[in-house]
Amino acid sequence: MLTQEEDVDAHALRRQGWTISAIARHLGRDRQTIRDYLNGKTVPGERRQAPDAFVPFLDYCRQRMADDPHLWATTLFDEVRELGYQGGYSTFTRALRRFEVRPHCEPCHGAKGRDVAVITHPPGEEIQFDWLELPTPPEQWGVGEHAHLLVGALSHSGRWRAQLAEREDFPHLVQALDQVVRKLGGTARRWRFDRMSTVCYPSSGQVTAAFAAVAKYYGVGVDICPPRRGNRKGVVEKMNHSAAQRWWRTVPDGLTVEQAQSGVDKLAARMDERRRTVTGAKVTVGELAAGEALLDIPALPFPAEMTVERMVTPQGLVQFEGNFYSVPPGLPGAKVRVVHRLGEDFLNIATISRAVIARHRKAVRGAGQTIRDAGHVVALERKVLESFSDRAPCKSKVRRPPSEAALAEAERLRGRQVTGSTAERVVIDLSHYAAVADRLRTVPPPKEEENKE
């Protein structure tokens, strides 16, 4: 391939009367190459493109995709290979994308491949909420395969806060919502959710009666996203991604729930320093959020009743929200239920059958305190002392023959074997059978007796 300079020189020398062979020797190129450039068959700076092996199969692929828009590319690749296609699979899929062979399917592409409107969010108008499932939490958390993080983001400024929860049921949702809005410093006038079953009926999008009471308590309106329109709450979705990648991905195994909560709180506060351009001026997310007029929230959370199952430790303690509470002795390893109504100062510990066995004043969440009832302490000490012994352990290598009582019991068992059942007491005397047999041999046959008469 000739450069632009070589192409210019070749054309100039040709106009001066040079032969193609002389020009080829002068430039150090092949004569056919010089001839192609002089004839305009080849353009300088552009390599000759080999024929696209996919083009002959383009119409067939378009027809197959029109018949079945969800046809796997691997299946279509197998078909064109049988028809003579020689390229590789990666080249084939690249050609499918280049020629846009697969038609657009609106139900399967919520936002991809279609126009997206820019949604304006007035200050203080909306908070977007969403659950983020966190896989493989530390085993000592005792939450199973997933931990749960409720993320709430102000749609206007992008400030977000989050709260870890044990489950995604209604009481935990209410508790996490209350914690998030308190961390944000207030609530917006409307809350936006996707179709989570604790907020609305997923099939219709109508708010449930239970959550309607929560919305009335906080004085807010509720907006439900249309089905399969996750981009409608794109602010909180982006925050979910940030929390998962910048915080959860680096959480070590030895971290407690309270330490992990502190970590996500620090990340959210640090992200308030992100820069935004508003009407040509550079501001931070924190400055934007400070200008949002948020509504005041009630002093206490909505009084939803929370019930969680726990296992009693050998010390007679039950763990709840980073604190330990005592129960009566004699229950190590037993499952109990901790019942707490949000906003109240006390909690109850009950058996699985709902019998209350302890009542304590609730400590501050994550304080690491141990709350013991005085009666439980005394009863536990008494139980431990009763089972305590100061005797030395018994020796194993000693001679201890059976006692008199044991020997008497053994004799009783032997007599029971002799006179046990009725069948065991029957004695068969074969002499009786022998006497009967002798009598039968001396009795004459019936025919002989008739002849004598």
C-alpha positions as a LaTeX table, in Angstrom:
\begin{tabular}{lrrr}
\hline
Residue & $x$ (\AA) & $y$ (\AA) & $z$ (\AA) \\
\hline
Met1 & 0.00 & 0.00 & 0.00 \\
Leu2 & 1.34 & 3.39 & $-1.02$ \\
Thr3 & 1.36 & 6.37 & 1.27 \\
Gln4 & $-0.15$ & 9.67 & 0.25 \\
Glu5 & 3.33 & 11.04 & $-0.55$ \\
Glu6 & 4.23 & 8.04 & $-2.70$ \\
Asp7 & 0.93 & 8.28 & $-4.56$ \\
Val8 & 1.55 & 11.97 & $-5.30$ \\
Asp9 & 5.10 & 11.22 & $-6.53$ \\
Ala10 & 3.87 & 8.37 & $-8.75$ \\
His11 & 1.28 & 10.59 & $-10.45$ \\
Ala12 & 3.81 & 13.44 & $-10.88$ \\
Leu13 & 6.47 & 11.17 & $-12.41$ \\
Arg14 & 3.90 & 9.63 & $-14.72$ \\
Arg15 & 2.94 & 13.09 & $-16.00$ \\
Gln16 & 6.64 & 13.75 & $-16.59$ \\
Gly17 & 6.79 & 10.74 & $-18.91$ \\
Trp18 & 8.25 & 8.11 & $-16.65$ \\
Thr19 & 7.37 & 4.52 & $-17.37$ \\
Ile20 & 5.60 & 2.35 & $-14.81$ \\
Ser21 & 8.71 & 0.20 & $-14.45$ \\
Ala22 & 10.87 & 3.27 & $-13.77$ \\
Ile23 & 8.43 & 4.59 & $-11.20$ \\
Ala24 & 8.28 & 1.16 & $-9.51$ \\
Arg25 & 12.08 & 1.02 & $-9.30$ \\
His26 & 12.24 & 4.58 & $-8.00$ \\
Leu27 & 9.67 & 3.98 & $-5.24$ \\
Gly28 & 10.70 & 0.39 & $-4.53$ \\
Arg29 & 7.23 & $-0.98$ & $-5.26$ \\
Asp30 & 5.73 & $-3.63$ & $-7.48$ \\
Arg31 & 4.74 & $-2.54$ & $-11.00$ \\
Gln32 & 1.19 & $-3.86$ & $-10.59$ \\
Thr33 & 0.80 & $-1.83$ & $-7.41$ \\
Ile34 & 1.91 & 1.34 & $-9.23$ \\
Arg35 & $-0.46$ & 0.59 & $-12.08$ \\
Asp36 & $-3.45$ & 0.09 & $-9.72$ \\
Tyr37 & $-2.84$ & 3.45 & $-8.04$ \\
Leu38 & $-2.34$ & 5.28 & $-11.33$ \\
Asn39 & $-5.56$ & 3.80 & $-12.72$ \\
Gly40 & $-7.52$ & 4.72 & $-9.60$ \\
Lys41 & $-8.25$ & 1.08 & $-8.78$ \\
Thr42 & $-6.67$ & 1.49 & $-5.35$ \\
Val43 & $-7.01$ & 4.55 & $-3.09$ \\
Pro44 & $-4.05$ & 5.55 & $-0.89$ \\
Gly45 & $-4.56$ & 5.12 & 2.85 \\
Glu46 & $-7.27$ & 2.47 & 2.46 \\
Arg47 & $-6.69$ & $-1.24$ & 2.59 \\
Arg48 & $-8.54$ & $-3.53$ & 0.26 \\
Gln49 & $-11.45$ & $-5.03$ & 2.13 \\
Ala50 & $-12.05$ & $-8.73$ & 1.77 \\
Pro51 & $-15.63$ & $-9.70$ & 0.88 \\
Asp52 & $-17.84$ & $-10.06$ & 3.96 \\
Ala53 & $-18.62$ & $-13.76$ & 4.35 \\
Phe54 & $-21.82$ & $-12.89$ & 6.25 \\
Val55 & $-23.52$ & $-10.89$ & 3.49 \\
Pro56 & $-24.77$ & $-13.92$ & 1.48 \\
Phe57 & $-26.54$ & $-15.17$ & 4.62 \\
Leu58 & $-27.97$ & $-11.81$ & 5.68 \\
Asp59 & $-31.41$ & $-12.29$ & 4.09 \\
Tyr60 & $-31.78$ & $-15.74$ & 5.61 \\
Cys61 & $-30.86$ & $-14.43$ & 9.09 \\
Arg62 & $-33.31$ & $-11.54$ & 8.77 \\
Gln63 & $-36.10$ & $-13.90$ & 7.82 \\
Arg64 & $-35.35$ & $-16.30$ & 10.69 \\
Met65 & $-35.27$ & $-13.41$ & 13.19 \\
Ala66 & $-38.52$ & $-12.05$ & 11.79 \\
Asp67 & $-40.12$ & $-15.45$ & 12.30 \\
Asp68 & $-38.72$ & $-15.78$ & 15.83 \\
Pro69 & $-37.29$ & $-12.59$ & 17.40 \\
His70 & $-36.08$ & $-14.59$ & 20.42 \\
Leu71 & $-34.12$ & $-17.18$ & 18.42 \\
Trp72 & $-30.78$ & $-17.83$ & 20.08 \\
Ala73 & $-27.75$ & $-16.71$ & 18.11 \\
Thr74 & $-26.13$ & $-20.09$ & 18.73 \\
Thr75 & $-29.08$ & $-21.86$ & 17.11 \\
Leu76 & $-28.98$ & $-19.56$ & 14.09 \\
Phe77 & $-25.21$ & $-20.02$ & 13.86 \\
Asp78 & $-25.66$ & $-23.80$ & 13.69 \\
Glu79 & $-28.14$ & $-23.35$ & 10.84 \\
Val80 & $-25.95$ & $-21.06$ & 8.72 \\
Arg81 & $-22.95$ & $-23.32$ & 9.30 \\
Glu82 & $-24.90$ & $-26.13$ & 7.66 \\
Leu83 & $-25.68$ & $-23.74$ & 4.79 \\
Gly84 & $-21.99$ & $-23.06$ & 4.15 \\
Tyr85 & $-21.00$ & $-20.16$ & 6.44 \\
Gln86 & $-17.26$ & $-20.39$ & 7.17 \\
Gly87 & $-16.81$ & $-17.63$ & 9.76 \\
Gly88 & $-16.48$ & $-17.99$ & 13.53 \\
Tyr89 & $-19.18$ & $-17.46$ & 16.13 \\
Ser90 & $-17.82$ & $-14.14$ & 17.40 \\
Thr91 & $-17.63$ & $-12.81$ & 13.82 \\
Phe92 & $-21.19$ & $-14.01$ & 13.26 \\
Thr93 & $-22.64$ & $-12.30$ & 16.35 \\
Arg94 & $-20.70$ & $-9.13$ & 15.55 \\
Ala95 & $-22.31$ & $-9.11$ & 12.09 \\
Leu96 & $-25.76$ & $-9.64$ & 13.65 \\
Arg97 & $-25.26$ & $-6.49$ & 15.72 \\
Arg98 & $-23.70$ & $-4.50$ & 12.88 \\
Phe99 & $-26.58$ & $-5.16$ & 10.50 \\
Glu100 & $-29.17$ & $-4.97$ & 13.35 \\
Val101 & $-30.68$ & $-8.28$ & 12.32 \\
Arg102 & $-32.63$ & $-8.94$ & 15.52 \\
Pro103 & $-35.85$ & $-6.89$ & 15.62 \\
His104 & $-36.70$ & $-4.82$ & 18.68 \\
Cys105 & $-39.10$ & $-6.43$ & 21.17 \\
Glu106 & $-40.76$ & $-3.80$ & 23.34 \\
Pro107 & $-41.96$ & $-6.08$ & 26.20 \\
Cys108 & $-38.48$ & $-7.56$ & 26.60 \\
His109 & $-36.60$ & $-4.25$ & 26.47 \\
Gly110 & $-38.00$ & $-1.89$ & 29.07 \\
Ala111 & $-35.75$ & 1.02 & 28.11 \\
Lys112 & $-33.20$ & $-0.29$ & 25.64 \\
Gly113 & $-33.79$ & 0.56 & 22.02 \\
Arg114 & $-36.43$ & 3.23 & 22.54 \\
Asp115 & $-36.62$ & 6.93 & 23.29 \\
Val116 & $-36.34$ & 7.90 & 26.96 \\
Ala117 & $-37.80$ & 11.13 & 28.28 \\
Val118 & $-35.95$ & 13.34 & 30.74 \\
Ile119 & $-37.95$ & 13.46 & 33.97 \\
Thr120 & $-37.72$ & 16.63 & 36.01 \\
His121 & $-37.83$ & 16.33 & 39.79 \\
Pro122 & $-38.66$ & 19.52 & 41.72 \\
Pro123 & $-36.80$ & 19.98 & 45.02 \\
Gly124 & $-38.39$ & 18.12 & 47.91 \\
Glu125 & $-40.95$ & 16.43 & 45.66 \\
Glu126 & $-39.96$ & 12.74 & 45.64 \\
Ile127 & $-37.95$ & 10.02 & 47.38 \\
Gln128 & $-37.31$ & 6.80 & 45.50 \\
Phe129 & $-37.07$ & 3.57 & 47.55 \\
Asp130 & $-35.82$ & 0.16 & 46.55 \\
Trp131 & $-34.61$ & $-3.04$ & 48.20 \\
Leu132 & $-31.09$ & $-4.22$ & 47.39 \\
Glu133 & $-30.43$ & $-7.91$ & 47.98 \\
Leu134 & $-26.88$ & $-8.52$ & 49.20 \\
Pro135 & $-25.62$ & $-12.06$ & 48.44 \\
Thr136 & $-23.44$ & $-14.21$ & 50.73 \\
Pro137 & $-23.56$ & $-12.13$ & 53.94 \\
Pro138 & $-21.24$ & $-13.09$ & 56.85 \\
Glu139 & $-22.47$ & $-16.30$ & 58.46 \\
Gln140 & $-22.62$ & $-14.83$ & 61.96 \\
Trp141 & $-25.32$ & $-12.41$ & 60.84 \\
Gly142 & $-27.75$ & $-15.33$ & 60.71 \\
Val143 & $-29.85$ & $-13.92$ & 57.86 \\
Gly144 & $-29.49$ & $-16.77$ & 55.36 \\
Glu145 & $-28.32$ & $-16.45$ & 51.77 \\
His146 & $-29.09$ & $-12.73$ & 51.41 \\
Ala147 & $-28.93$ & $-9.62$ & 53.54 \\
His148 & $-31.31$ & $-6.79$ & 52.68 \\
Leu149 & $-30.60$ & $-3.09$ & 52.29 \\
Leu150 & $-33.35$ & $-0.49$ & 51.82 \\
Val151 & $-32.01$ & 2.45 & 49.82 \\
Gly152 & $-33.81$ & 5.80 & 49.67 \\
Ala153 & $-32.67$ & 8.59 & 47.35 \\
Leu154 & $-33.91$ & 12.16 & 46.88 \\
Ser155 & $-34.82$ & 12.39 & 43.20 \\
His156 & $-33.80$ & 16.06 & 42.84 \\
Ser157 & $-30.38$ & 16.15 & 44.49 \\
Gly158 & $-29.38$ & 12.48 & 44.44 \\
Arg159 & $-28.60$ & 12.34 & 48.18 \\
Trp160 & $-29.21$ & 8.82 & 49.46 \\
Arg161 & $-29.21$ & 6.91 & 52.71 \\
Ala162 & $-29.67$ & 3.19 & 53.41 \\
Gln163 & $-30.67$ & 0.84 & 56.23 \\
Leu164 & $-29.83$ & $-2.84$ & 56.68 \\
Ala165 & $-32.76$ & $-5.13$ & 57.47 \\
Glu166 & $-33.08$ & $-8.78$ & 58.39 \\
Arg167 & $-36.00$ & $-9.40$ & 56.02 \\
Glu168 & $-38.17$ & $-7.58$ & 53.49 \\
Asp169 & $-41.51$ & $-8.12$ & 55.23 \\
Phe170 & $-43.86$ & $-5.29$ & 56.19 \\
Pro171 & $-42.54$ & $-4.50$ & 59.73 \\
His172 & $-38.91$ & $-4.44$ & 58.55 \\
Leu173 & $-39.89$ & $-2.25$ & 55.59 \\
Val174 & $-41.59$ & 0.27 & 57.91 \\
Gln175 & $-38.64$ & 0.29 & 60.30 \\
Ala176 & $-36.12$ & 0.77 & 57.47 \\
Leu177 & $-38.25$ & 3.51 & 55.87 \\
Asp178 & $-38.38$ & 5.41 & 59.12 \\
Gln179 & $-34.62$ & 5.12 & 59.60 \\
Val180 & $-33.87$ & 6.29 & 56.03 \\
Val181 & $-36.08$ & 9.41 & 56.18 \\
Arg182 & $-34.60$ & 10.35 & 59.56 \\
Lys183 & $-31.09$ & 10.07 & 58.10 \\
Leu184 & $-32.17$ & 12.26 & 55.18 \\
Gly185 & $-33.39$ & 14.90 & 57.62 \\
Gly186 & $-37.05$ & 14.70 & 56.64 \\
Thr187 & $-39.33$ & 13.31 & 53.98 \\
Ala188 & $-40.32$ & 14.42 & 50.52 \\
Arg189 & $-43.96$ & 14.91 & 49.59 \\
Arg190 & $-44.17$ & 11.65 & 47.62 \\
Trp191 & $-42.63$ & 8.20 & 47.89 \\
Arg192 & $-41.94$ & 6.10 & 44.79 \\
Phe193 & $-41.68$ & 2.30 & 44.81 \\
Asp194 & $-41.60$ & $-0.51$ & 42.34 \\
Arg195 & $-44.28$ & $-3.17$ & 42.65 \\
Met196 & $-43.11$ & $-4.72$ & 45.91 \\
Ser197 & $-45.83$ & $-6.81$ & 47.55 \\
Thr198 & $-45.48$ & $-5.08$ & 50.94 \\
Val199 & $-46.50$ & $-1.75$ & 49.37 \\
Cys200 & $-49.01$ & $-2.62$ & 46.64 \\
Tyr201 & $-50.70$ & $-5.49$ & 44.86 \\
Pro202 & $-48.19$ & $-6.39$ & 42.11 \\
Ser203 & $-50.86$ & $-7.31$ & 39.57 \\
Ser204 & $-52.81$ & $-4.03$ & 39.75 \\
Gly205 & $-50.40$ & $-1.58$ & 41.40 \\
Gln206 & $-52.99$ & $-0.53$ & 43.98 \\
Val207 & $-51.58$ & 0.39 & 47.39 \\
Thr208 & $-52.43$ & $-2.06$ & 50.16 \\
Ala209 & $-54.51$ & $-0.96$ & 53.12 \\
Ala210 & $-51.63$ & $-1.63$ & 55.52 \\
Phe211 & $-49.20$ & 0.60 & 53.66 \\
Ala212 & $-51.86$ & 3.25 & 53.07 \\
Ala213 & $-51.97$ & 3.65 & 56.85 \\
Val214 & $-48.18$ & 4.14 & 56.86 \\
Ala215 & $-48.39$ & 6.83 & 54.14 \\
Lys216 & $-51.13$ & 8.66 & 56.06 \\
Tyr217 & $-49.06$ & 8.53 & 59.23 \\
Tyr218 & $-46.11$ & 10.25 & 57.54 \\
Gly219 & $-48.34$ & 12.54 & 55.45 \\
Val220 & $-46.97$ & 11.55 & 52.04 \\
Gly221 & $-48.34$ & 10.32 & 48.73 \\
Val222 & $-47.33$ & 7.01 & 47.13 \\
Asp223 & $-46.43$ & 6.49 & 43.47 \\
Ile224 & $-46.00$ & 3.02 & 41.98 \\
Cys225 & $-43.78$ & 2.49 & 38.95 \\
Pro226 & $-45.41$ & 0.99 & 35.85 \\
Pro227 & $-44.55$ & $-2.69$ & 35.32 \\
Arg228 & $-41.11$ & $-3.34$ & 33.84 \\
Arg229 & $-40.11$ & 0.32 & 33.99 \\
Gly230 & $-37.15$ & 0.27 & 36.35 \\
Asn231 & $-35.72$ & 3.42 & 34.74 \\
Arg232 & $-38.62$ & 5.38 & 36.25 \\
Lys233 & $-36.69$ & 5.25 & 39.53 \\
Gly234 & $-33.25$ & 5.47 & 37.98 \\
Val235 & $-31.83$ & 7.64 & 40.80 \\
Val236 & $-32.13$ & 4.95 & 43.44 \\
Glu237 & $-31.11$ & 2.23 & 40.96 \\
Lys238 & $-27.81$ & 4.05 & 40.42 \\
Met239 & $-27.33$ & 4.34 & 44.17 \\
Asn240 & $-27.95$ & 0.59 & 44.49 \\
His241 & $-25.12$ & 0.00 & 42.06 \\
Ser242 & $-22.80$ & 2.31 & 44.02 \\
Ala243 & $-23.64$ & 0.62 & 47.33 \\
Ala244 & $-23.10$ & $-2.86$ & 45.91 \\
Gln245 & $-19.78$ & $-2.09$ & 44.24 \\
Arg246 & $-18.20$ & 0.48 & 46.56 \\
Trp247 & $-19.34$ & $-0.93$ & 49.91 \\
Trp248 & $-20.77$ & $-4.46$ & 49.89 \\
Arg249 & $-18.07$ & $-5.87$ & 47.62 \\
Thr250 & $-15.42$ & $-5.09$ & 50.25 \\
Val251 & $-17.28$ & $-6.06$ & 53.45 \\
Pro252 & $-15.06$ & $-8.56$ & 55.33 \\
Asp253 & $-16.36$ & $-11.72$ & 57.00 \\
Gly254 & $-15.64$ & $-10.63$ & 60.58 \\
Leu255 & $-17.78$ & $-7.48$ & 60.41 \\
Thr256 & $-20.91$ & $-7.19$ & 62.57 \\
Val257 & $-24.21$ & $-5.84$ & 61.29 \\
Glu258 & $-23.69$ & $-2.59$ & 63.18 \\
Gln259 & $-20.20$ & $-2.12$ & 61.75 \\
Ala260 & $-21.49$ & $-2.80$ & 58.25 \\
Gln261 & $-24.29$ & $-0.26$ & 58.77 \\
Ser262 & $-21.71$ & 2.29 & 59.84 \\
Gly263 & $-19.74$ & 1.59 & 56.67 \\
Val264 & $-22.66$ & 2.20 & 54.31 \\
Asp265 & $-23.59$ & 5.36 & 56.24 \\
Lys266 & $-20.06$ & 6.72 & 55.75 \\
Leu267 & $-20.17$ & 5.93 & 52.03 \\
Ala268 & $-23.51$ & 7.72 & 51.61 \\
Ala269 & $-22.21$ & 10.78 & 53.45 \\
Arg270 & $-19.01$ & 10.78 & 51.41 \\
Met271 & $-20.98$ & 10.66 & 48.16 \\
Asp272 & $-22.69$ & 13.93 & 49.13 \\
Glu273 & $-19.48$ & 15.54 & 47.84 \\
Arg274 & $-20.22$ & 14.57 & 44.23 \\
Arg275 & $-20.24$ & 17.52 & 41.86 \\
Arg276 & $-23.27$ & 18.56 & 39.81 \\
Thr277 & $-23.79$ & 21.29 & 37.21 \\
Val278 & $-27.02$ & 23.21 & 37.73 \\
Thr279 & $-27.79$ & 26.16 & 35.42 \\
Gly280 & $-24.10$ & 26.46 & 34.63 \\
Ala281 & $-22.91$ & 26.51 & 38.26 \\
Lys282 & $-20.91$ & 23.77 & 39.97 \\
Val283 & $-22.51$ & 22.53 & 43.21 \\
Thr284 & $-22.27$ & 19.42 & 45.33 \\
Val285 & $-25.01$ & 16.92 & 46.04 \\
Gly286 & $-24.97$ & 18.01 & 49.67 \\
Glu287 & $-25.57$ & 21.63 & 48.69 \\
Leu288 & $-28.46$ & 20.63 & 46.44 \\
Ala289 & $-29.98$ & 18.52 & 49.20 \\
Ala290 & $-29.67$ & 21.36 & 51.70 \\
Gly291 & $-31.89$ & 23.44 & 49.44 \\
Glu292 & $-34.71$ & 20.87 & 49.37 \\
Ala293 & $-37.61$ & 21.76 & 51.65 \\
Leu294 & $-38.36$ & 18.42 & 53.28 \\
Leu295 & $-41.37$ & 17.77 & 55.46 \\
Asp296 & $-41.07$ & 17.07 & 59.18 \\
Ile297 & $-41.62$ & 13.49 & 60.28 \\
Pro298 & $-43.38$ & 12.19 & 63.42 \\
Ala299 & $-41.34$ & 11.82 & 66.57 \\
Leu300 & $-42.00$ & 8.06 & 66.67 \\
Pro301 & $-42.10$ & 5.52 & 63.84 \\
Phe302 & $-45.31$ & 3.96 & 62.61 \\
Pro303 & $-46.37$ & 1.38 & 65.27 \\
Ala304 & $-45.92$ & $-1.78$ & 63.22 \\
Glu305 & $-45.40$ & $-4.95$ & 65.24 \\
Met306 & $-42.16$ & $-6.76$ & 64.48 \\
Thr307 & $-41.75$ & $-10.46$ & 65.26 \\
Val308 & $-38.47$ & $-12.33$ & 64.75 \\
Glu309 & $-37.35$ & $-15.80$ & 65.79 \\
Arg310 & $-34.22$ & $-16.26$ & 67.87 \\
Met311 & $-32.40$ & $-19.11$ & 69.63 \\
Val312 & $-31.57$ & $-18.94$ & 73.34 \\
Thr313 & $-27.85$ & $-19.10$ & 74.13 \\
Pro314 & $-26.43$ & $-21.37$ & 76.88 \\
Gln315 & $-26.19$ & $-18.24$ & 79.04 \\
Gly316 & $-29.94$ & $-17.73$ & 78.82 \\
Leu317 & $-29.70$ & $-14.72$ & 76.46 \\
Val318 & $-31.51$ & $-13.73$ & 73.27 \\
Gln319 & $-29.93$ & $-11.41$ & 70.67 \\
Phe320 & $-31.97$ & $-8.62$ & 69.09 \\
Glu321 & $-30.73$ & $-5.58$ & 67.13 \\
Gly322 & $-27.21$ & $-5.70$ & 68.51 \\
Asn323 & $-28.17$ & $-6.26$ & 72.18 \\
Phe324 & $-28.81$ & $-9.30$ & 74.40 \\
Tyr325 & $-31.83$ & $-9.88$ & 76.66 \\
Ser326 & $-32.22$ & $-12.52$ & 79.37 \\
Val327 & $-34.85$ & $-15.26$ & 79.62 \\
Pro328 & $-35.63$ & $-17.73$ & 82.45 \\
Pro329 & $-33.17$ & $-20.64$ & 82.83 \\
Gly330 & $-33.76$ & $-24.06$ & 81.31 \\
Leu331 & $-34.19$ & $-22.85$ & 77.72 \\
Pro332 & $-30.74$ & $-23.14$ & 76.08 \\
Gly333 & $-31.10$ & $-23.98$ & 72.40 \\
Ala334 & $-34.86$ & $-23.32$ & 72.38 \\
Lys335 & $-36.46$ & $-21.13$ & 69.73 \\
Val336 & $-38.29$ & $-18.05$ & 70.98 \\
Arg337 & $-39.94$ & $-15.02$ & 69.41 \\
Val338 & $-38.97$ & $-11.44$ & 70.07 \\
Val339 & $-42.01$ & $-9.19$ & 69.68 \\
His340 & $-41.53$ & $-5.42$ & 69.50 \\
Arg341 & $-43.93$ & $-2.69$ & 68.43 \\
Leu342 & $-42.01$ & 0.11 & 66.71 \\
Gly343 & $-41.86$ & 3.24 & 68.82 \\
Glu344 & $-42.40$ & 1.48 & 72.16 \\
Asp345 & $-39.76$ & 1.29 & 74.88 \\
Phe346 & $-40.35$ & $-2.36$ & 75.78 \\
Leu347 & $-40.13$ & $-5.69$ & 74.00 \\
Asn348 & $-41.52$ & $-9.12$ & 74.84 \\
Ile349 & $-39.86$ & $-12.50$ & 74.47 \\
Ala350 & $-42.34$ & $-15.33$ & 73.97 \\
Thr351 & $-42.30$ & $-19.01$ & 73.17 \\
Ile352 & $-43.29$ & $-20.32$ & 69.76 \\
Ser353 & $-46.81$ & $-20.78$ & 71.14 \\
Arg354 & $-46.90$ & $-17.03$ & 72.02 \\
Ala355 & $-46.55$ & $-17.45$ & 75.81 \\
Val356 & $-44.63$ & $-14.42$ & 77.09 \\
Ile357 & $-41.65$ & $-15.47$ & 79.23 \\
Ala358 & $-39.77$ & $-12.15$ & 79.54 \\
Arg359 & $-40.29$ & $-8.41$ & 79.12 \\
His360 & $-37.44$ & $-5.90$ & 78.90 \\
Arg361 & $-36.84$ & $-2.24$ & 78.25 \\
Lys362 & $-35.38$ & $-1.98$ & 74.76 \\
Ala363 & $-31.79$ & $-0.77$ & 74.54 \\
Val364 & $-30.45$ & 1.53 & 71.83 \\
Arg365 & $-30.03$ & $-0.30$ & 68.53 \\
Gly366 & $-26.50$ & $-1.64$ & 68.11 \\
Ala367 & $-25.34$ & $-0.57$ & 71.60 \\
Gly368 & $-23.95$ & $-4.02$ & 72.44 \\
Gln369 & $-25.62$ & $-4.06$ & 75.87 \\
Thr370 & $-26.73$ & $-7.12$ & 77.86 \\
Ile371 & $-30.07$ & $-6.54$ & 79.61 \\
Arg372 & $-30.69$ & $-9.01$ & 82.44 \\
Asp373 & $-33.70$ & $-9.32$ & 84.70 \\
Ala374 & $-32.73$ & $-9.71$ & 88.37 \\
Gly375 & $-35.05$ & $-12.68$ & 88.79 \\
His376 & $-33.52$ & $-14.38$ & 85.77 \\
Val377 & $-30.03$ & $-13.87$ & 87.16 \\
Val378 & $-30.91$ & $-15.43$ & 90.54 \\
Ala379 & $-32.76$ & $-18.34$ & 88.95 \\
Leu380 & $-29.90$ & $-19.01$ & 86.55 \\
Glu381 & $-27.33$ & $-18.97$ & 89.35 \\
Arg382 & $-29.47$ & $-21.35$ & 91.41 \\
Lys383 & $-29.84$ & $-23.67$ & 88.43 \\
Val384 & $-26.11$ & $-23.67$ & 87.80 \\
Leu385 & $-25.26$ & $-24.30$ & 91.47 \\
Glu386 & $-27.74$ & $-27.18$ & 91.70 \\
Ser387 & $-26.09$ & $-28.94$ & 88.81 \\
Phe388 & $-22.59$ & $-28.18$ & 90.12 \\
Ser389 & $-20.62$ & $-30.89$ & 91.98 \\
Asp390 & $-17.24$ & $-30.68$ & 93.77 \\
Arg391 & $-16.67$ & $-34.45$ & 93.64 \\
Ala392 & $-13.69$ & $-35.78$ & 91.75 \\
Pro393 & $-14.41$ & $-37.57$ & 88.46 \\
Cys394 & $-15.06$ & $-41.30$ & 88.79 \\
Lys395 & $-12.24$ & $-43.71$ & 88.03 \\
Ser396 & $-12.77$ & $-45.92$ & 85.05 \\
Lys397 & $-10.20$ & $-48.66$ & 85.75 \\
Val398 & $-11.71$ & $-50.26$ & 88.88 \\
Arg399 & $-13.24$ & $-53.68$ & 89.72 \\
Arg400 & $-16.95$ & $-53.53$ & 90.49 \\
Pro401 & $-18.71$ & $-56.94$ & 90.33 \\
Pro402 & $-22.54$ & $-57.17$ & 90.21 \\
Ser403 & $-24.17$ & $-56.32$ & 93.55 \\
Glu404 & $-26.56$ & $-58.54$ & 95.53 \\
Ala405 & $-29.53$ & $-56.64$ & 94.14 \\
Ala406 & $-28.28$ & $-57.13$ & 90.60 \\
Leu407 & $-27.73$ & $-60.87$ & 91.15 \\
Ala408 & $-31.25$ & $-61.24$ & 92.58 \\
Glu409 & $-32.69$ & $-59.46$ & 89.56 \\
Ala410 & $-30.73$ & $-61.79$ & 87.28 \\
Glu411 & $-32.19$ & $-64.86$ & 89.05 \\
Arg412 & $-35.66$ & $-63.43$ & 88.63 \\
Leu413 & $-35.09$ & $-63.04$ & 84.91 \\
Arg414 & $-33.84$ & $-66.63$ & 84.62 \\
Gly415 & $-36.99$ & $-67.94$ & 86.36 \\
Arg416 & $-39.13$ & $-65.88$ & 84.04 \\
Gln417 & $-37.52$ & $-67.58$ & 81.07 \\
Val418 & $-38.49$ & $-71.06$ & 82.42 \\
Thr419 & $-42.09$ & $-70.20$ & 83.33 \\
Gly420 & $-42.68$ & $-67.66$ & 80.73 \\
Ser421 & $-45.43$ & $-68.43$ & 78.19 \\
Thr422 & $-47.94$ & $-71.34$ & 78.04 \\
Ala423 & $-46.08$ & $-72.97$ & 75.17 \\
Glu424 & $-42.86$ & $-72.96$ & 77.17 \\
Arg425 & $-44.60$ & $-74.76$ & 80.13 \\
Val426 & $-45.99$ & $-77.72$ & 78.02 \\
Val427 & $-44.03$ & $-81.00$ & 78.53 \\
Ile428 & $-44.44$ & $-83.61$ & 75.78 \\
Asp429 & $-44.21$ & $-87.30$ & 77.06 \\
Leu430 & $-43.65$ & $-89.67$ & 74.08 \\
Ser431 & $-44.56$ & $-92.78$ & 76.18 \\
His432 & $-48.25$ & $-91.94$ & 75.80 \\
Tyr433 & $-47.87$ & $-92.00$ & 72.03 \\
Ala434 & $-46.14$ & $-95.45$ & 72.26 \\
Ala435 & $-49.01$ & $-96.99$ & 74.36 \\
Val436 & $-51.64$ & $-95.76$ & 71.91 \\
Ala437 & $-49.67$ & $-97.27$ & 69.03 \\
Asp438 & $-49.51$ & $-100.72$ & 70.79 \\
Arg439 & $-53.28$ & $-100.80$ & 71.29 \\
Leu440 & $-53.88$ & $-100.00$ & 67.67 \\
Arg441 & $-51.73$ & $-102.93$ & 66.58 \\
Thr442 & $-53.80$ & $-105.49$ & 68.66 \\
Val443 & $-57.26$ & $-104.31$ & 67.50 \\
Pro444 & $-58.57$ & $-106.54$ & 64.60 \\
Pro445 & $-59.60$ & $-104.92$ & 61.32 \\
Pro446 & $-63.31$ & $-104.06$ & 60.87 \\
Lys447 & $-63.95$ & $-106.79$ & 58.20 \\
Glu448 & $-62.72$ & $-109.62$ & 60.40 \\
Glu449 & $-65.11$ & $-108.65$ & 63.22 \\
Glu450 & $-68.10$ & $-108.80$ & 60.84 \\
Asn451 & $-67.21$ & $-112.36$ & 59.71 \\
Lys452 & $-67.10$ & $-113.67$ & 63.27 \\
Glu453 & $-70.59$ & $-112.46$ & 63.99 \\
\hline
\end{tabular}
